[in-house]
Each structure stands twice: as C-alpha cells, then as structure tokens.
Amino acid sequence: MPHLSLVPPQPKQPLSLLAPEFQPLLSTFNDLTRDIHAASVPIQELNFLEKRIVVSIDDVDLIARRFAHEIRSQSSKTQDGMTRHSVQIRGVYVSWFSLVMEQDQ
C-alpha cells in the first residue's frame, strides 16, 4: 500500500515583468479598468497582483447590466463580519463588500 506524503504547496512565484503572461494580463486588467470607468462606475481599489478590482456595492447593478455577458463565475467569502462577493470578468475578479447580517435567535 503506498503511503501518503503531505508536502506543503510551493509558494506562488511573484509575476515577473519578463514572464510571457505579464503583458496580456496587464493589458486585460487595464482594458477592464477603462471599461468600468466608461460605465460610470467608480473604482475603490485596484490590486493587480490579486487580479482584483473593487467597486462599491451600490454599483453592482450597473456592473451586472453592463458586463452580464462577460461574467464567468461568482463567489462569496465571509470573514470578520464582512462578505467579499466576486465575479470574474475577462479573468479579472470584480469584487464588492457587504456586511454580514446576523440572524435573529
């Protein structure tokens, strides 16, 4: 019977400026940023290393209408009383935050 060896995953290498995937990713990120601005949605935060653009929860309907045909996935992660909701557009995460609603006992 083979034995199981648990090895921690290797840390992800930072994206190098010389890496072949850097230029297309930067171009996609910048194009989506411009398109979000053109849709009159203010951007709260840009994080290129995480491939993440953060917008206000108040602008989610506008994002959904403008980019509905490009949304590929949706996820939510709750931590410390806040939920980060994300959709993926063109391989970039567009995220917004909401407060966690406590349920009545």
VEXFITI-545843 format. One record per residue: x, y, z of N, C-alpha, C in turn; residue in three letters. Coordinates in steps of 0.05 Angstrom, whole numbers. Layout:
BEGIN
neast_nnorth_nup_caeast_canorth_caup_ceast_cnorth_cup_residu
X_Y_Z_X_Y_Z_X_Y_Z_ala
...
***
This chain:
BEGIN
neast_nnorth_nup_caeast_canorth_caup_ceast_cnorth_cup_residu
17_-24_0_0_0_0_18_25_0_met
14_43_-19_31_67_-20_24_85_4_pro
44_99_14_39_117_36_35_145_26_his
21_161_41_14_188_34_35_207_46_leu
46_224_30_65_243_39_53_271_36_ser
49_284_58_38_311_57_60_332_55_leu
60_345_33_81_366_28_66_392_25_val
75_413_39_62_439_36_66_449_7_pro
45_463_-3_48_473_-30_70_493_-32_pro
82_494_-55_104_513_-60_92_541_-62_gln
105_561_-50_94_588_-52_93_597_-81_pro
73_612_-88_69_622_-115_90_643_-121_lys
104_639_-143_125_658_-150_112_685_-159_gln
124_707_-151_113_733_-160_115_735_-190_pro
96_749_-202_95_752_-230_118_770_-239_leu
134_760_-257_157_775_-267_149_792_-291_ser
163_815_-293_158_833_-316_166_819_-342_leu
184_800_-340_193_786_-364_177_761_-370_leu
159_754_-353_142_730_-357_124_734_-382_ala
121_714_-398_104_717_-422_75_724_-416_pro
65_716_-393_37_722_-386_33_749_-375_glu
54_764_-368_51_790_-355_38_810_-374_phe
47_814_-398_36_834_-416_7_830_-423_gln
-1_805_-430_-30_801_-435_-48_806_-410_pro
-38_798_-387_-53_802_-363_-56_832_-356_leu
-34_847_-359_-34_876_-355_-53_889_-374_leu
-52_881_-399_-70_893_-419_-99_888_-413_ser
-106_863_-405_-133_856_-398_-143_871_-374_thr
-126_873_-354_-132_888_-329_-137_917_-335_phe
-120_929_-351_-123_958_-358_-148_963_-375_asn
-153_945_-394_-177_948_-411_-203_946_-395_asp
-204_927_-376_-227_924_-359_-230_948_-341_leu
-208_958_-331_-209_982_-314_-221_1006_-330_thr
-212_1010_-354_-222_1031_-371_-252_1027_-377_arg
-260_1002_-383_-288_997_-389_-306_1002_-365_asp
-296_995_-341_-312_1000_-317_-315_1030_-313_ile
-293_1045_-317_-295_1075_-315_-314_1086_-336_his
-313_1075_-360_-331_1084_-381_-360_1079_-375_ala
-365_1058_-358_-393_1052_-350_-401_1069_-326_ala
-385_1089_-319_-390_1108_-297_-391_1095_-270_ser
-374_1074_-267_-372_1061_-241_-345_1069_-229_val
-346_1082_-205_-321_1089_-192_-308_1064_-181_pro
-282_1064_-183_-266_1041_-173_-255_1049_-145_ile
-259_1031_-126_-249_1036_-99_-220_1027_-95_gln
-213_1005_-108_-187_994_-104_-179_978_-129_glu
-153_979_-136_-142_963_-157_-119_946_-145_leu
-120_920_-149_-99_902_-139_-91_884_-162_asn
-70_892_-176_-61_877_-199_-51_849_-192_phe
-36_847_-170_-25_821_-162_-46_801_-156_leu
-69_809_-145_-91_791_-140_-110_790_-163_glu
-105_805_-184_-123_807_-207_-151_815_-197_lys
-152_837_-181_-177_844_-168_-183_874_-171_arg
-208_881_-178_-217_908_-179_-241_910_-160_ile
-240_928_-141_-261_931_-121_-278_955_-127_val
-305_950_-127_-324_971_-132_-343_972_-108_val
-360_992_-107_-379_996_-85_-403_977_-90_ser
-415_968_-68_-439_951_-70_-462_966_-85_ile
-461_992_-83_-482_1009_-96_-480_1007_-127_asp
-458_999_-137_-453_998_-166_-456_970_-178_asp
-463_951_-162_-465_923_-171_-486_920_-194_val
-509_933_-191_-529_930_-212_-519_941_-239_asp
-504_963_-238_-493_974_-263_-472_955_-275_leu
-456_943_-258_-436_924_-267_-450_900_-280_ile
-471_890_-266_-486_867_-276_-499_872_-303_ala
-510_896_-306_-523_903_-332_-502_906_-354_arg
-481_920_-348_-461_927_-369_-444_903_-377_arg
-438_885_-358_-419_863_-363_-432_836_-361_phe
-458_834_-361_-472_808_-356_-462_786_-375_ala
-458_793_-400_-450_773_-420_-421_764_-416_his
-406_777_-399_-378_770_-395_-372_757_-367_glu
-392_756_-350_-389_745_-323_-386_715_-326_ile
-365_704_-315_-360_675_-317_-363_659_-291_arg
-360_672_-268_-364_658_-243_-370_678_-221_ser
-381_667_-199_-388_684_-177_-381_669_-152_gln
-370_683_-132_-363_671_-106_-366_691_-84_ser
-368_681_-59_-370_698_-36_-353_686_-14_ser
-340_703_2_-324_694_24_-329_712_47_lys
-337_701_70_-343_717_94_-320_714_114_thr
-313_738_125_-292_739_145_-294_765_161_gln
-293_762_187_-294_786_205_-317_804_200_asp
-341_793_197_-365_810_195_-370_822_167_gly
-353_816_148_-356_826_121_-356_802_101_met
-371_805_80_-371_785_59_-361_799_34_thr
-340_786_22_-329_796_-4_-343_779_-26_arg
-358_792_-43_-371_780_-65_-353_786_-90_his
-350_766_-107_-334_770_-131_-346_757_-155_ser
-343_769_-177_-349_757_-203_-324_759_-220_val
-321_741_-238_-298_741_-256_-306_751_-283_gln
-293_772_-292_-297_784_-318_-270_785_-332_ile
-268_772_-355_-244_772_-371_-220_762_-355_arg
-225_744_-336_-203_733_-320_-195_750_-296_gly
-209_772_-292_-203_791_-270_-226_790_-251_val
-220_790_-225_-241_790_-205_-251_818_-200_tyr
-277_822_-202_-290_847_-195_-305_841_-169_val
-298_856_-147_-308_849_-121_-321_873_-108_ser
-339_867_-88_-352_887_-71_-356_874_-44_trp
-360_891_-24_-363_881_3_-391_887_14_phe
-401_870_31_-426_874_45_-423_865_74_ser
-439_877_92_-438_870_120_-453_843_123_leu
-443_826_141_-456_801_147_-481_808_164_val
-504_797_156_-529_802_171_-531_780_192_met
-534_788_217_-537_768_239_-566_759_239_glu
-569_733_242_-596_722_243_-608_725_272_gln
-634_730_273_-647_732_299_-647_705_312_asp
-643_705_338_-643_679_353_-671_670_359_gln
***
